């Protein structure tokens, strides 16, 4: 069965780890309340660049991933919550990659 993974990679701005985690938690709660069916993990690097993080979202179906993308594109409250996350990051360091599980 195919699964889909969305990975946001980037850096948390110096001194902003608490704000970053609070903002991510608020955004994840909001997504869950809106019916986005996914699991979410936040990874913090222990080697390599300081403050490097990955927010890994796993979706059981392409429809679930689409529901997330629709929320991103159409919901103003969610946009404001995501803005709080971005404000705690060195945003130009961020990338988003989508993966499909093959086996």
MOPAC internal coordinates of N, CA, C and O (Angstrom, degrees):
PM7 1SCF
backbone

  N    0.0000 0     0.00 0     0.00 0    0    0    0
  C    1.4469 1     0.00 0     0.00 0    1    0    0
  C    1.5283 1   108.82 1     0.00 0    2    1    0
  O    1.2310 1   120.74 1   -49.19 1    3    2    1
  N    1.2925 1   116.19 1   130.81 1    3    2    1
  C    1.4671 1   120.79 1   179.25 1    5    3    2
  C    1.5216 1   109.89 1   -71.68 1    6    5    3
  O    1.2310 1   121.04 1   -40.14 1    7    6    5
  N    1.3018 1   115.62 1   139.86 1    7    6    5
  C    1.4648 1   123.39 1   170.89 1    9    7    6
  C    1.5087 1   105.99 1  -126.10 1   10    9    7
  O    1.2310 1   121.15 1   -19.77 1   11   10    9
  N    1.3212 1   115.41 1   160.23 1   11   10    9
  C    1.4541 1   120.07 1  -176.57 1   13   11   10
  C    1.5167 1   108.94 1  -126.82 1   14   13   11
  O    1.2310 1   121.42 1   -41.05 1   15   14   13
  N    1.3279 1   114.90 1   138.95 1   15   14   13
  C    1.4511 1   121.77 1  -178.38 1   17   15   14
  C    1.5236 1   108.92 1  -125.68 1   18   17   15
  O    1.2310 1   121.21 1   -46.17 1   19   18   17
  N    1.3245 1   115.29 1   133.83 1   19   18   17
  C    1.4632 1   122.45 1   174.86 1   21   19   18
  C    1.5217 1   106.32 1  -116.18 1   22   21   19
  O    1.2310 1   120.47 1   -55.71 1   23   22   21
  N    1.3267 1   116.71 1   124.29 1   23   22   21
  C    1.4564 1   121.20 1  -177.39 1   25   23   22
  C    1.5243 1   109.19 1  -120.47 1   26   25   23
  O    1.2310 1   121.06 1   -60.80 1   27   26   25
  N    1.3238 1   115.58 1   119.20 1   27   26   25
  C    1.4639 1   122.17 1   172.07 1   29   27   26
  C    1.5106 1   106.52 1  -100.32 1   30   29   27
  O    1.2310 1   120.49 1   -61.84 1   31   30   29
  N    1.3118 1   116.67 1   118.16 1   31   30   29
  C    1.4576 1   122.42 1   178.33 1   33   31   30
  C    1.5180 1   109.07 1  -111.50 1   34   33   31
  O    1.2310 1   120.58 1   -36.39 1   35   34   33
  N    1.2944 1   116.50 1   143.61 1   35   34   33
  C    1.4578 1   120.02 1   178.10 1   37   35   34
  C    1.5135 1   111.56 1   179.32 1   38   37   35
  O    1.2310 1   121.17 1    15.30 1   39   38   37
  N    1.3084 1   115.37 1  -164.70 1   39   38   37
  C    1.4582 1   121.70 1  -179.95 1   41   39   38
  C    1.5148 1   109.69 1  -124.54 1   42   41   39
  O    1.2310 1   121.36 1   -40.80 1   43   42   41
  N    1.3342 1   115.00 1   139.20 1   43   42   41
  C    1.4551 1   120.00 1   172.26 1   45   43   42
  C    1.5242 1   107.23 1   -81.11 1   46   45   43
  O    1.2310 1   120.51 1   -43.30 1   47   46   45
  N    1.3170 1   116.64 1   136.70 1   47   46   45
  C    1.4607 1   121.22 1   179.80 1   49   47   46
  C    1.5365 1   109.79 1   -64.86 1   50   49   47
  O    1.2310 1   120.25 1   -32.55 1   51   50   49
  N    1.3165 1   117.13 1   147.45 1   51   50   49
  C    1.4692 1   120.26 1   179.33 1   53   51   50
  C    1.5316 1   111.53 1   -53.88 1   54   53   51
  O    1.2310 1   121.31 1   -48.38 1   55   54   53
  N    1.3387 1   115.10 1   131.62 1   55   54   53
  C    1.4497 1   120.83 1   178.09 1   57   55   54
  C    1.5113 1   115.23 1    76.91 1   58   57   55
  O    1.2310 1   119.84 1  -172.36 1   59   58   57
  N    1.3411 1   117.91 1     7.64 1   59   58   57
  C    1.4619 1   121.31 1  -174.16 1   61   59   58
  C    1.5357 1   113.93 1  -112.32 1   62   61   59
  O    1.2310 1   119.73 1  -167.53 1   63   62   61
  N    1.3350 1   118.12 1    12.47 1   63   62   61
  C    1.4598 1   119.45 1  -176.10 1   65   63   62
  C    1.5291 1   112.77 1   -60.85 1   66   65   63
  O    1.2310 1   119.70 1   137.26 1   67   66   65
  N    1.3142 1   118.17 1   -42.74 1   67   66   65
  C    1.4672 1   121.04 1   179.07 1   69   67   66
  C    1.5091 1   111.84 1   -62.62 1   70   69   67
  O    1.2310 1   120.56 1   134.50 1   71   70   69
  N    1.3354 1   116.54 1   -45.50 1   71   70   69
  C    1.4630 1   121.42 1   178.59 1   73   71   70
  C    1.5320 1   110.87 1   -63.97 1   74   73   71
  O    1.2310 1   121.01 1   139.89 1   75   74   73
  N    1.3255 1   115.67 1   -40.11 1   75   74   73
  C    1.4582 1   120.75 1   179.38 1   77   75   74
  C    1.5263 1   110.59 1   -60.88 1   78   77   75
  O    1.2310 1   120.37 1   128.76 1   79   78   77
  N    1.3268 1   116.90 1   -51.24 1   79   78   77
  C    1.4599 1   120.18 1  -177.93 1   81   79   78
  C    1.5220 1   112.10 1   -63.50 1   82   81   79
  O    1.2310 1   119.90 1   140.13 1   83   82   81
  N    1.3281 1   117.79 1   -39.87 1   83   82   81
  C    1.4678 1   120.88 1   178.11 1   85   83   82
  C    1.5238 1   110.75 1   -64.21 1   86   85   83
  O    1.2310 1   120.19 1   138.79 1   87   86   85
  N    1.3310 1   117.23 1   -41.21 1   87   86   85
  C    1.4593 1   121.39 1  -179.75 1   89   87   86
  C    1.5293 1   111.20 1   -67.63 1   90   89   87
  O    1.2310 1   120.26 1   138.13 1   91   90   89
  N    1.3232 1   117.10 1   -41.87 1   91   90   89
  C    1.4648 1   120.47 1   178.20 1   93   91   90
  C    1.5198 1   109.98 1   -63.63 1   94   93   91
  O    1.2310 1   120.14 1   135.92 1   95   94   93
  N    1.3226 1   117.34 1   -44.08 1   95   94   93
  C    1.4653 1   120.67 1   179.82 1   97   95   94
  C    1.5327 1   111.21 1   -59.87 1   98   97   95
  O    1.2310 1   120.13 1   136.57 1   99   98   97
  N    1.3210 1   117.35 1   -43.43 1   99   98   97
  C    1.4675 1   120.89 1   178.33 1  101   99   98
  C    1.5261 1   111.03 1   -62.98 1  102  101   99
  O    1.2310 1   120.16 1   138.08 1  103  102  101
  N    1.3240 1   117.30 1   -41.92 1  103  102  101
  C    1.4679 1   120.98 1   179.45 1  105  103  102
  C    1.5262 1   110.99 1   -66.03 1  106  105  103
  O    1.2310 1   120.05 1   138.81 1  107  106  105
  N    1.3361 1   117.50 1   -41.19 1  107  106  105
  C    1.4586 1   120.70 1   179.41 1  109  107  106
  C    1.5263 1   111.34 1   -65.96 1  110  109  107
  O    1.2310 1   120.35 1   139.21 1  111  110  109
  N    1.3237 1   116.94 1   -40.79 1  111  110  109
  C    1.4686 1   120.40 1   176.64 1  113  111  110
  C    1.5287 1   110.71 1   -60.55 1  114  113  111
  O    1.2310 1   120.91 1   136.39 1  115  114  113
  N    1.3260 1   115.86 1   -43.61 1  115  114  113
  C    1.4661 1   120.60 1  -179.76 1  117  115  114
  C    1.5260 1   110.98 1   -62.62 1  118  117  115
  O    1.2310 1   120.67 1   135.76 1  119  118  117
  N    1.3292 1   116.32 1   -44.24 1  119  118  117
  C    1.4649 1   120.69 1   178.19 1  121  119  118
  C    1.5244 1   110.21 1   -58.48 1  122  121  119
  O    1.2310 1   120.85 1   132.86 1  123  122  121
  N    1.3154 1   115.98 1   -47.14 1  123  122  121
  C    1.4640 1   120.52 1  -178.55 1  125  123  122
  C    1.5298 1   110.57 1   -60.31 1  126  125  123
  O    1.2310 1   120.33 1   136.28 1  127  126  125
  N    1.3308 1   116.98 1   -43.72 1  127  126  125
  C    1.4626 1   121.49 1   178.78 1  129  127  126
  C    1.5268 1   111.72 1   -61.89 1  130  129  127
  O    1.2310 1   119.94 1   153.17 1  131  130  129
  N    1.3266 1   117.71 1   -26.83 1  131  130  129
  C    1.4644 1   122.20 1  -179.22 1  133  131  130
  C    1.5212 1   112.44 1   -92.62 1  134  133  131
  O    1.2310 1   120.17 1  -171.05 1  135  134  133
  N    1.3248 1   117.27 1     8.95 1  135  134  133
  C    1.4596 1   120.66 1   174.10 1  137  135  134
  C    1.5088 1   115.90 1    84.27 1  138  137  135
  O    1.2310 1   119.58 1  -162.71 1  139  138  137
  N    1.3204 1   118.42 1    17.29 1  139  138  137
  C    1.4629 1   120.47 1   176.23 1  141  139  138
  C    1.5277 1   107.48 1   -77.21 1  142  141  139
  O    1.2310 1   120.87 1   -68.82 1  143  142  141
  N    1.3202 1   115.93 1   111.18 1  143  142  141
  C    1.4609 1   122.10 1  -177.78 1  145  143  142
  C    1.5197 1   109.06 1   -89.75 1  146  145  143
  O    1.2310 1   121.21 1   -76.60 1  147  146  145
  N    1.3194 1   115.29 1   103.40 1  147  146  145
  C    1.4632 1   119.92 1  -179.77 1  149  147  146
  C    1.5239 1   108.60 1  -161.50 1  150  149  147
  O    1.2310 1   121.29 1   -19.68 1  151  150  149
  N    1.3122 1   115.14 1   160.32 1  151  150  149
  C    1.4596 1   120.39 1   169.63 1  153  151  150
  C    1.5229 1   107.16 1  -104.81 1  154  153  151
  O    1.2310 1   121.02 1   -32.03 1  155  154  153
  N    1.3149 1   115.66 1   147.97 1  155  154  153
  C    1.4561 1   120.83 1  -175.82 1  157  155  154
  C    1.5211 1   109.54 1  -132.41 1  158  157  155
  O    1.2310 1   120.91 1   -43.41 1  159  158  157
  N    1.3161 1   115.86 1   136.59 1  159  158  157
  C    1.4604 1   122.37 1   174.61 1  161  159  158
  C    1.5162 1   108.30 1  -132.83 1  162  161  159
  O    1.2310 1   121.28 1   -35.72 1  163  162  161
  N    1.3140 1   115.15 1   144.28 1  163  162  161
  C    1.4632 1   121.13 1   174.32 1  165  163  162
  C    1.5182 1   106.89 1  -114.43 1  166  165  163
  O    1.2310 1   121.13 1   -57.29 1  167  166  165
  N    1.3171 1   115.45 1   122.71 1  167  166  165
  C    1.4616 1   122.43 1  -178.90 1  169  167  166
  C    1.5227 1   108.94 1  -110.59 1  170  169  167
  O    1.2310 1   120.99 1   -43.96 1  171  170  169
  N    1.3129 1   115.72 1   136.04 1  171  170  169
  C    1.4625 1   123.03 1   178.53 1  173  171  170
  C    1.5270 1   107.13 1  -118.36 1  174  173  171
  O    1.2310 1   120.12 1   -50.63 1  175  174  173
  N    1.3214 1   117.37 1   129.37 1  175  174  173
  C    1.4629 1   119.96 1  -176.15 1  177  175  174
  C    1.5283 1   111.15 1   -68.21 1  178  177  175
  O    1.2310 1   121.48 1   -34.36 1  179  178  177
  N    1.3295 1   114.77 1   145.64 1  179  178  177
  C    1.4634 1   119.85 1   173.50 1  181  179  178
  C    1.5276 1   110.72 1  -112.05 1  182  181  179
  O    1.2310 1   120.95 1   173.70 1  183  182  181
  N    1.3315 1   115.78 1    -6.30 1  183  182  181
  C    1.4637 1   121.65 1   171.43 1  185  183  182
  C    1.5197 1   106.85 1  -135.19 1  186  185  183
  O    1.2310 1   120.43 1   -13.36 1  187  186  185
  N    1.3061 1   116.78 1   166.64 1  187  186  185
  C    1.4645 1   119.89 1   178.85 1  189  187  186
  C    1.5134 1   111.23 1    83.17 1  190  189  187
  O    1.2310 1   120.73 1    25.65 1  191  190  189
  N    1.3362 1   116.20 1  -154.35 1  191  190  189
  C    1.4669 1   120.16 1  -175.88 1  193  191  190
  C    1.5337 1   112.04 1   -61.29 1  194  193  191
  O    1.2310 1   120.99 1   -37.78 1  195  194  193
  N    1.3142 1   115.70 1   142.22 1  195  194  193
  C    1.4635 1   121.12 1   177.63 1  197  195  194
  C    1.5280 1   109.67 1   -64.89 1  198  197  195
  O    1.2310 1   120.72 1   -36.97 1  199  198  197
  N    1.2998 1   116.22 1   143.03 1  199  198  197
  C    1.4719 1   123.52 1   174.29 1  201  199  198
  C    1.5189 1   114.13 1    66.03 1  202  201  199
  O    1.2310 1   119.74 1  -160.85 1  203  202  201
  N    1.3268 1   118.10 1    19.15 1  203  202  201
  C    1.4675 1   121.05 1   177.05 1  205  203  202
  C    1.5225 1   108.84 1   -74.70 1  206  205  203
  O    1.2310 1   120.28 1   -47.24 1  207  206  205
  N    1.3271 1   117.06 1   132.76 1  207  206  205
  C    1.4644 1   121.23 1  -179.74 1  209  207  206
  C    1.5206 1   110.14 1  -132.81 1  210  209  207
  O    1.2310 1   121.74 1   -18.90 1  211  210  209
  N    1.3199 1   114.27 1   161.10 1  211  210  209
  C    1.4531 1   121.92 1   168.91 1  213  211  210
  C    1.5185 1   107.45 1  -136.15 1  214  213  211
  O    1.2310 1   120.98 1   -48.72 1  215  214  213
  N    1.3258 1   115.73 1   131.28 1  215  214  213
  C    1.4528 1   121.42 1   170.92 1  217  215  214
  C    1.5179 1   105.28 1  -103.63 1  218  217  215
  O    1.2310 1   120.69 1   -67.33 1  219  218  217
  N    1.3347 1   116.29 1   112.67 1  219  218  217
  C    1.4565 1   122.49 1  -174.76 1  221  219  218
  C    1.5266 1   108.53 1  -106.31 1  222  221  219
  O    1.2310 1   120.86 1   -59.64 1  223  222  221
  N    1.3163 1   115.95 1   120.36 1  223  222  221
  C    1.4622 1   123.02 1   178.93 1  225  223  222
  C    1.5165 1   107.62 1  -114.53 1  226  225  223
  O    1.2310 1   120.26 1   -51.71 1  227  226  225
  N    1.3339 1   117.11 1   128.29 1  227  226  225
  C    1.4596 1   120.82 1   178.77 1  229  227  226
  C    1.5231 1   109.79 1  -117.00 1  230  229  227
  O    1.2310 1   121.27 1   -49.07 1  231  230  229
  N    1.3224 1   115.17 1   130.93 1  231  230  229
  C    1.4549 1   123.45 1  -176.07 1  233  231  230
  C    1.5221 1   109.25 1  -118.10 1  234  233  231
  O    1.2310 1   120.44 1   -42.29 1  235  234  233
  N    1.3302 1   116.76 1   137.71 1  235  234  233
  C    1.4657 1   121.07 1  -179.86 1  237  235  234
  C    1.5226 1   113.02 1   -74.20 1  238  237  235
  O    1.2310 1   120.28 1   158.18 1  239  238  237
  N    1.3213 1   117.08 1   -21.82 1  239  238  237
  C    1.4640 1   119.50 1  -178.12 1  241  239  238
  C    1.5223 1   109.96 1  -146.72 1  242  241  239
  O    1.2310 1   121.76 1   -17.97 1  243  242  241
  N    1.3057 1   114.24 1   162.03 1  243  242  241
  C    1.4565 1   120.05 1   176.14 1  245  243  242
  C    1.5295 1   109.95 1   -64.74 1  246  245  243
  O    1.2310 1   120.13 1   148.39 1  247  246  245
  N    1.3251 1   117.36 1   -31.61 1  247  246  245
  C    1.4644 1   121.47 1   177.68 1  249  247  246
  C    1.5267 1   111.07 1   -63.09 1  250  249  247
  O    1.2310 1   120.60 1   139.76 1  251  250  249
  N    1.3524 1   116.46 1   -40.24 1  251  250  249
  C    1.4632 1   119.83 1   177.63 1  253  251  250
  C    1.5322 1   111.02 1   -64.59 1  254  253  251
  O    1.2310 1   120.43 1   138.57 1  255  254  253
  N    1.3270 1   116.79 1   -41.43 1  255  254  253
  C    1.4622 1   120.51 1   176.66 1  257  255  254
  C    1.5223 1   110.16 1   -63.71 1  258  257  255
  O    1.2310 1   120.30 1   138.45 1  259  258  257
  N    1.3191 1   117.04 1   -41.55 1  259  258  257
  C    1.4727 1   120.94 1   177.53 1  261  259  258
  C    1.5305 1   111.14 1   -61.88 1  262  261  259
  O    1.2310 1   120.18 1   140.95 1  263  262  261
  N    1.3316 1   117.25 1   -39.05 1  263  262  261
  C    1.4579 1   121.25 1   178.68 1  265  263  262
  C    1.5372 1   110.14 1   -61.59 1  266  265  263
  O    1.2310 1   120.72 1   138.88 1  267  266  265
  N    1.3254 1   116.22 1   -41.12 1  267  266  265
  C    1.4633 1   120.55 1   175.90 1  269  267  266
  C    1.5238 1   110.34 1   -61.96 1  270  269  267
  O    1.2310 1   120.38 1   132.76 1  271  270  269
  N    1.3381 1   116.87 1   -47.24 1  271  270  269
  C    1.4618 1   120.81 1  -178.53 1  273  271  270
  C    1.5312 1   111.45 1   -63.26 1  274  273  271
  O    1.2310 1   120.37 1   144.24 1  275  274  273
  N    1.3289 1   116.89 1   -35.76 1  275  274  273
  C    1.4675 1   120.20 1   176.06 1  277  275  274
  C    1.5214 1   111.04 1   -64.86 1  278  277  275
  O    1.2310 1   120.53 1   138.53 1  279  278  277
  N    1.3306 1   116.60 1   -41.47 1  279  278  277
  C    1.4601 1   120.96 1   177.20 1  281  279  278
  C    1.5252 1   109.91 1   -60.45 1  282  281  279
  O    1.2310 1   120.67 1   137.00 1  283  282  281
  N    1.3235 1   116.32 1   -43.00 1  283  282  281
  C    1.4660 1   121.42 1   178.38 1  285  283  282
  C    1.5240 1   110.68 1   -59.09 1  286  285  283
  O    1.2310 1   120.64 1   135.74 1  287  286  285
  N    1.3251 1   116.39 1   -44.26 1  287  286  285
  C    1.4593 1   121.09 1  -172.83 1  289  287  286
  C    1.5225 1   113.99 1   -80.02 1  290  289  287
  O    1.2310 1   119.73 1   152.25 1  291  290  289
  N    1.3335 1   118.12 1   -27.75 1  291  290  289
  C    1.4553 1   119.39 1  -167.49 1  293  291  290
  C    1.5247 1   116.10 1  -117.18 1  294  293  291
  O    1.2310 1   119.20 1   165.33 1  295  294  293
  N    1.3146 1   119.13 1   -14.67 1  295  294  293
  C    1.4602 1   121.20 1  -172.04 1  297  295  294
  C    1.5301 1   110.52 1  -102.77 1  298  297  295
  O    1.2310 1   120.38 1   -66.93 1  299  298  297
  N    1.3288 1   116.88 1   113.07 1  299  298  297
  C    1.4666 1   121.75 1  -176.60 1  301  299  298
  C    1.5329 1   112.27 1   -65.28 1  302  301  299
  O    1.2310 1   120.16 1   140.76 1  303  302  301
  N    1.3165 1   117.31 1   -39.24 1  303  302  301
  C    1.4688 1   119.86 1   178.77 1  305  303  302
  C    1.5124 1   110.38 1   -63.43 1  306  305  303
  O    1.2310 1   120.44 1   137.87 1  307  306  305
  N    1.3329 1   116.77 1   -42.13 1  307  306  305
  C    1.4558 1   119.90 1   178.07 1  309  307  306
  C    1.5254 1   110.72 1   -64.85 1  310  309  307
  O    1.2310 1   120.22 1   142.58 1  311  310  309
  N    1.3158 1   117.18 1   -37.42 1  311  310  309
  C    1.4677 1   120.85 1   177.14 1  313  311  310
  C    1.5294 1   110.29 1   -60.28 1  314  313  311
  O    1.2310 1   120.29 1   139.27 1  315  314  313
  N    1.3197 1   117.05 1   -40.73 1  315  314  313
  C    1.4690 1   120.50 1   178.79 1  317  315  314
  C    1.5302 1   111.40 1   -66.99 1  318  317  315
  O    1.2310 1   120.48 1   140.52 1  319  318  317
  N    1.3362 1   116.69 1   -39.48 1  319  318  317
  C    1.4678 1   119.82 1   177.17 1  321  319  318
  C    1.5239 1   110.65 1   -64.71 1  322  321  319
  O    1.2310 1   120.21 1   138.19 1  323  322  321
  N    1.3160 1   117.21 1   -41.81 1  323  322  321
  C    1.4696 1   120.42 1   178.10 1  325  323  322
  C    1.5254 1   111.32 1   -66.57 1  326  325  323
  O    1.2310 1   120.12 1   147.58 1  327  326  325
  N    1.3128 1   117.37 1   -32.42 1  327  326  325
  C    1.4640 1   120.98 1   176.46 1  329  327  326
  C    1.5302 1   110.50 1   -62.21 1  330  329  327
  O    1.2310 1   120.34 1   141.01 1  331  330  329
  N    1.3317 1   116.96 1   -38.99 1  331  330  329
  C    1.4712 1   120.71 1   177.06 1  333  331  330
  C    1.5229 1   110.76 1   -61.38 1  334  333  331
  O    1.2310 1   120.58 1   140.20 1  335  334  333
  N    1.3398 1   116.50 1   -39.80 1  335  334  333
  C    1.4676 1   119.99 1   177.51 1  337  335  334
  C    1.5199 1   109.57 1   -63.06 1  338  337  335
  O    1.2310 1   120.46 1   131.58 1  339  338  337
  N    1.3264 1   116.73 1   -48.42 1  339  338  337
  C    1.4689 1   121.03 1  -177.90 1  341  339  338
  C    1.5289 1   112.16 1   -63.13 1  342  341  339
  O    1.2310 1   120.08 1   146.14 1  343  342  341
  N    1.3261 1   117.45 1   -33.86 1  343  342  341
  C    1.4668 1   120.40 1   179.90 1  345  343  342
  C    1.5243 1   111.68 1   -65.22 1  346  345  343
  O    1.2310 1   120.04 1   155.71 1  347  346  345
  N    1.3263 1   117.54 1   -24.29 1  347  346  345
  C    1.4595 1   121.42 1   179.76 1  349  347  346
  C    1.5277 1   112.00 1   -90.50 1  350  349  347
  O    1.2310 1   120.44 1  -177.99 1  351  350  349
  N    1.3322 1   116.77 1     2.01 1  351  350  349
  C    1.4624 1   121.55 1  -177.60 1  353  351  350
  C    1.5268 1   110.97 1  -116.05 1  354  353  351
  O    1.2310 1   121.99 1   -19.88 1  355  354  353
  N    1.3274 1   113.79 1   160.12 1  355  354  353
  C    1.4580 1   120.70 1   167.61 1  357  355  354
  C    1.5216 1   103.82 1   -83.85 1  358  357  355
  O    1.2310 1   120.92 1   -88.90 1  359  358  357
  N    1.3399 1   115.85 1    91.10 1  359  358  357
  C    1.4647 1   119.98 1  -163.46 1  361  359  358
  C    1.5230 1   113.65 1   -63.89 1  362  361  359
  O    1.2310 1   119.73 1   143.95 1  363  362  361
  N    1.3156 1   118.13 1   -36.05 1  363  362  361
  C    1.4682 1   117.97 1  -177.67 1  365  363  362
  C    1.5215 1   111.89 1   -65.49 1  366  365  363
  O    1.2310 1   120.20 1   170.49 1  367  366  365
  N    1.3345 1   117.23 1    -9.51 1  367  366  365
  C    1.4620 1   120.16 1   177.01 1  369  367  366
  C    1.5295 1   111.62 1   -88.16 1  370  369  367
  O    1.2310 1   119.26 1   175.53 1  371  370  369
  N    1.3236 1   119.03 1    -4.47 1  371  370  369
  C    1.4593 1   122.58 1  -171.88 1  373  371  370
  C    1.5215 1   113.18 1   -84.59 1  374  373  371
  O    1.2310 1   121.60 1   -37.24 1  375  374  373
  N    1.3289 1   114.55 1   142.76 1  375  374  373
  C    1.4580 1   121.69 1   172.32 1  377  375  374
  C    1.5280 1   108.47 1  -138.62 1  378  377  375
  O    1.2310 1   120.69 1   -27.47 1  379  378  377
  N    1.3236 1   116.29 1   152.53 1  379  378  377
  C    1.4628 1   121.93 1   174.79 1  381  379  378
  C    1.5213 1   107.44 1  -121.26 1  382  381  379
  O    1.2310 1   121.13 1   -48.86 1  383  382  381
  N    1.3390 1   115.44 1   131.14 1  383  382  381
  C    1.4553 1   121.44 1   178.05 1  385  383  382
  C    1.5235 1   108.18 1  -128.23 1  386  385  383
  O    1.2310 1   120.45 1   -43.25 1  387  386  385
  N    1.3272 1   116.75 1   136.75 1  387  386  385
  C    1.4628 1   122.25 1   176.37 1  389  387  386
  C    1.5252 1   108.40 1  -107.12 1  390  389  387
  O    1.2310 1   121.16 1   -41.33 1  391  390  389
  N    1.3390 1   115.38 1   138.67 1  391  390  389
  C    1.4600 1   121.88 1   179.34 1  393  391  390
  C    1.5239 1   109.41 1  -127.87 1  394  393  391
  O    1.2310 1   121.08 1   -26.53 1  395  394  393
  N    1.3199 1   115.54 1   153.47 1  395  394  393
  C    1.4596 1   122.40 1   172.55 1  397  395  394
  C    1.5193 1   107.82 1  -122.14 1  398  397  395
  O    1.2310 1   120.82 1   -52.23 1  399  398  397
  N    1.3280 1   116.04 1   127.77 1  399  398  397
  C    1.4561 1   120.00 1   177.49 1  401  399  398
  C    1.5192 1   108.96 1   -75.93 1  402  401  399
  O    1.2310 1   120.62 1   -52.56 1  403  402  401
  N    1.3008 1   116.42 1   127.44 1  403  402  401
  C    1.4649 1   121.76 1  -174.48 1  405  403  402
  C    1.5261 1   112.47 1   -92.49 1  406  405  403
  O    1.2310 1   120.09 1   144.99 1  407  406  405
  N    1.3170 1   117.44 1   -35.01 1  407  406  405
  C    1.4718 1   120.10 1  -177.06 1  409  407  406
  C    1.5001 1   110.45 1  -145.60 1  410  409  407
  O    1.2310 1   120.10 1   180.00 1  411  410  409

